């Protein structure tokens, strides 16, 4: 389990195809603290550390993960948001994040609001996902508050700290981002759809 509070950014150093899977080699500030078989969220996608070599580590993304996330678009040099799993004795500073990406969204626009940034993202939906104003959403692993909510589109306001210390500053209109919708909202949507026979 995660909180959506980004700990650091990592950089993709190598990409290797392994059958239908892809092995990603990364560097990050806390590689020396990682362990084999440890869960680590990459842009909000929970991946397992499978190898550690000096200042680099390797994670594997299976085909299902590649189809549901933006990991297939990563290139050498891509900057990735990282978060280690939550300690049970720690504070839940963000919100409950599972590290299971629901789908990708597309950046519609990024507006500079004199130091803060207003980002609008659209997504395809079949009635399973919902956002609400002041509700929670995870974008590329970052716990954010929904500032504006519309059908299949929402906006978030990014404070300067988040802009500076995550990969948000690298985004541009048209980019794909990983989305994990609020777990409570997903359960409610599922119950309503079930009642309506969907």
Steps between C-alpha positions, in 0.01 A plus 500: 500500500613854419399856584568686175770714661797483262826419673740567212530477124693229318643491150466219246851379412424191289199327343513133400225287349456165673239306302179703532639671812736793533785534750568858605831598661487818708712715726360688798628669818410205726611201292738395780199465735300272268465124536419225251124425492413846636193682364562843354250728325621636165271777373241339726551147368615246758799303368728251675875553525657190339869597487734755658842581356700778667298822450246340264199273546273304266122454492291298256172611343281221365284541192180573696676784682635639173149501351341685795772758570734746332806282570517386139573859400803531727836562336857513629519827691132507601453647849273285720322582827595252776343405832588213730210321669355652813627405845214399729628731772515802269260783427265472203585839351333445162214254458464123469679401179529136394758541227259336252455733204140505377566656162691772324378852443613765255620846598268754337663819623748642749446856620759696696310687772785729609698229678242225535381284212150395396504172307196359319489129415244301300434127507269241345236355730222243500346619825752323726702808595399830653664812639345758729614853589740490797517121465822303457665383179843352435682629190834334419506382860438845651215542748309806379175680578247540219447873444241464223302192401314437175385183326813316378719801585643663810747767602755516781696792641871435552695691765854615414663234722322213324578655161869527583562165672294260281484431127199735461728772361583272205137456390349661193160491331438161339716303745359182656488482880419213735175539694387323815155610607396522865426151634182611680368663182570180305301291747207741486503507120508118493201475738298753299581322173400168658166645614443633149585163345819625334 
